[in-house]
Amino acid sequence: MHLHRLDLNLLVALNALLTTQSVTRAAESLSISQPAMSGALSRLREHFGDELIQRSGRKMVLTPFGIDLGSRVHRLLNEATELAQLRPGFDPATSDRFFSLVASDYAMAVFLPLALPTFARQAPNVEIRTDVRSPDHARRFSLGLIDFVLVPQYMALQDTPGKPLFDDRYVCVVWQENREIGSSITVDAFLNMGHVVRVNQAATEAAGDERALQALGLQRRTAATVPSFGLLPRMVIGTPWIATVQRRLAEHAARYYPIRVLEHPLPLPSITMMLQWPALRDTDAGNIWVREKFIDIATRL
């Protein structure tokens, strides 16, 4: 089979060459003759327009392009192997499939620690690969390259299967020794304080609390920014500042850090976290099993 004038059978030879950095060892690993491997290398060099492997002193080394190509080819062949091993049905006790999950950093902090022990017990060889949202995650999701997304409802992908997983609300956190704030806080005091704010430079939209403030026509004074919600409770320690945090995350942090959790003085909307999966995975047995586990764990929240 050929793709863009490349014989795809050569990818196996390419992986062996880039891994061993030796025509002889690559030939031995594939149980073919050295002349046959040399011929494969010549065709690969001609196709890519690069030497791929070149002599440096007494040894062979990869070219810069060869180094970049090596990781890509290895990943591609791994995924092809996993694809070839797929079968209808799903047995969690024996399956070695992987499932990819894109989630907000808040969801990773409060939900995944509750979910992963279940997978460790019931599906010990299944791998859960997590990643934060990126500008192209919607495109990758539509192509079936991502199995699940777990994001606030306002970030949910349109016309996509999904289910509300759990709710939360915003609270405030301050340092335990902050004497300027008592057991509650007024709107004026909130707006006049310095704020530690979560800002994701890669995100295309503002965080939920910032969106809510904008909707109310209010603006806070930013004293510091951090890239994840999980850092917010720690960053107010030793300062007169305040942070707006999801309640579950704040109460978890209060067990370990010297902070106080306060009711938020503003009527910010609650947060609904949505679990979504691609339409093409809607009847996939493995996907169904994983999402049912996620839903079951969320009901216990």
MONOR-V522978 format. One record per helix or strand. SS is the DSSP state (~ for helix, > for strand). FROM is the first residue (numbers start at 1). LEN is the number of residues. Records with the same first field share a line. If there is no record, write none. Layout:
BEGIN
SS=FROM-LEN / FROM-LEN
END
This chain:
BEGIN
>=2-2 / 6-2 / 53-4 / 59-4 / 98-6 / 127-6 / 148-5 / 162-7 / 170-6 / 194-5 / 221-6 / 242-5 / 259-5 / 271-6
~=10-11 / 23-8 / 34-15 / 64-22 / 105-18 / 137-6 / 153-3 / 187-6 / 208-8 / 229-7 / 247-8 / 279-3 / 285-15
END
